[in-house]
Amino acid sequence: MQGFKSFNRRVSIPFLAGVNAVAGPNGSGKSNILDAIAFVLGRTSAKSMRADRLHELIFHGGTSKRGAEFTSVALTFDNSKKVFGVDADELTIVRKVNQKGVTVYKLNERTVTRDKIIQTLAAARVHPDGHNIILQGDVTEIIEMNPIERRGIIDEISGIAEYNDKREKAQKDMDAVDQKLKEAEIIISQRYSIFKKLEDERNAAIRYQNLQQQLKILKASFANKRVTTFKEDMEKLDEKLTAKNEQNTTLNSELENVENELDSKENAIRQVAGKLIEMSKKIEIEKEISELRSQLLIKKDKIDSNIREVERLNGLVEKLQAFESKRTELIGEMPRAVQSILKMNLRGVHGTVASLVSIPEKYQIAIEVAAGHHLNDIVVDDDGVASYCIEYLRRERIGRATFLPLNKIRPMLFRENELLSKNGVVNVASKLIKYDTKFMTAVEFVFGNTLIVNNLDVARAVGIGKARMVTLDGDLMERSGAMIGGHYVKSHPKFVEASTKNDIDSYIDLRNRLREEAEILKEDVEELEKKLKKMGISEETRQFIDLEKLRIASEQDVDKLREKRKKLHERRLNLEIEINRLNIDKARLEAEMQNATLELEQYGQVNYIDEKLHTLEEFIRKNEKELASIGLVNLKAIDEFEKIKTEFEGYKEKYEKILEEKKAVLEMIAKIEERRKEVFYGTLNEIKKEFNNIFVKMMSGTSSLELENPDNIESGLDIKASPKGKTLLNLDAMSGGEKSLTALAFLFAIQKHKPSPFYILDEIDAALDKANSKIVADMIKEFSKSAQFIIITHNDTTIKAADQVYGISMIDGESKIMALELPKT
């Protein structure tokens, strides 16, 4: 070396086989020899050679010496066994650095790159940062390392960096595959949306075609069914027409007979009337008799009419009373006490609230809920009638009832008129009811304070608690805020026409008046008959009377015949109208059948569905509704879908190939990881074995290297040892000397795993006592049989074990060296 650190002049040091010890005082430049070897081997870190920059490795000079312009170190190896792969017995490498930091490498006098130097040295397991060079503090560093950092040494020794690189490359491949997958997924996603859109359109088009075909069959079936039905209807219509025409012929014949008979009767009446006119000129008294007889006949007719009307009213009253009784039974909920009072038919008792009001059908439920228990309240004239009824119920122990005396009851009027304008508000309940105005106070008492609304939402919008409200479905909201509702079960109708009872009373009154009138008329008839008997009747008068009777009888016959003729004309008119209607129906039916036949022909040959017309109409309506719901369809989508499907399948196949590629990469990563673990654990187990063997030799104890997590090669490495006679301890729990020996055993085990041709140890025994120094020296001596050792030391024990000793001293700012070969022991 020349100009390297403290070595200014050119110095050559021949290191021989065995143990070479470099000794000297502190500051003499011993460790600079190690730095020079590390420098020429190609180490790039100036700090590891105790300098900030490479040019600081150049000799600086002193008070009387100039600094060097450059530094140059040459290292020569014995290559007689050709371990370096170079066809020469010796291998010399040179590294030169000038003040500008420019570095030059030479290999056997040829300028080369650092990579070439590193590559050549690696063939003999020589590395610039190899574990065969132990610097000052390396032992301490091993001791102070955390488990993860210690495991890093195994990573380095095992060479799994190669597998890490492979894994990293495979991961990059995986990232590339993932990127391709993402791109393929984007394309497939885009194509899939197109594919799905076209598929939906294709399905819609196919469904549209199927529905169109189905609609054609349904319409054809409908047209066929109509034709068949029209034919059947036509046959029935012809039968009806034939029957009606026969009836019309019979009716015309009958009418002709009546007309002939009527003409005969009218002629006879004219003749009788002529005779009566002639006779009436002669007989004046007969006029009075005639008037009396006319009055008699009129009164008798009136009596007969009244009797018939009385009989009709009797039947009507009986029916209404039966209906009223039936209604009471149907209501069912009417309390027994109420029924008892109503059956008494007391004057001043008008009936229940339910019987006195009339409700439109749509408000029945709402009004019924609004009334509540007041439906069966009994409306009476005054409190006297109410008291009498209450006493009667108490005396007879029938029950209790509520009475509304019209002279005392106070109406409950609705005062929140601003609510009536709200949306969904129908009206006040009492305004929706029909009733006799004389019952107004009672009706307003029951219904006047209740508002009818459409539904619950309207009630909530109005405001629960602002008024008593009932919905059309029967939900009740009280002013208190209470809400009552749910499913309302309709019972028998509780409201009937309020006029039913009044009608019964009016019919009874009318019947009684007719009876009284009939009795008075009977008395009048008796008086008239008495007057007629007192009057003398002449022969002419008798003839006149007989003719008058004949005229009256004939006129009655004529009236009957005219009535019969009228009815026959009406029957004939109705029959002709019906025949015309049937003919019109037949014409319409023929036209419709013709249209249906034409429509049927346009569908061609189809398989008809045999269903009823209304069923087919429903099918057609549903089919057309479904067709309308599909909307516009793309009929081209059927063909386009097949094209895009083929294209999509191609993309899908490519995507699956990329998935296979990803699977292959994953398998490769798994194999790399498996090999990585195999190499790591193989290296760890070998070093562990060497470590234990060396530790046994050095300290007669046991030791182990264990991962914190044996299944995870990324976990930390624990060094555990038990010096002779002690328990197994972690490195951190040992004494200083034990730590140093254990760390050295670990380093020696690494060196044993991958032996190097030489080892450089810089003051590794600085912290050891004599006994431990002797152990280390003996171990180095044993190792020196197969490798060259260069030891920088102050330790006498180590120096004594050396084969050669090189003394270093500092004179005038320069390091001087002297070699001494020790005698063999």
Summary of the structure (lengths in Angstrom):
residues: 825
radius of gyration: 67.2
end to end distance: 32.2
largest distance: 208.2
contacts: 2432
relative contact order: 0.14
helix: 61%
strand: 13%
